[in-house]
Amino acid sequence: MRTVIKILFKIIAIPFIPALFIMGMIMSFFAWLSGRLLAIVSFMLGIGGLAVMIDGNVTAGIGILIMAFVFSPFGISAFAEVIANMFHSINGSLIAFVAG
């Protein structure tokens, strides 16, 4: 009985393997895209935030610098990379479960 339930769970898990692989690849692409393109946006926002702070509006400058951090490689792209690694890890676990 236990073997039948295990085989049933393996059959149910099989469609999730390509889905998790595709989701991991999409998130890896987003991490690459944000790491490349949004770094330029982050740099421009950082320069703009410093210019606004020098001009005298410190609170707006700090807000712009926070936006620059979110768009930097430490913000969105790092989050996308963590999510992509999570999808790849879960996918590997499912493959090990189905194959084992």
Secondary structure, 3 states (H helix, E strand, C coil): CHHHHHHHHHHHHCCHHHHHHHHHHHHHHHHHHHHHHHHHHHHHHHHHHHHHHHHCCHHHHHHHHHHHHHHCCCCHHHHHHHHHHHHHHHHHHHHHHHHC
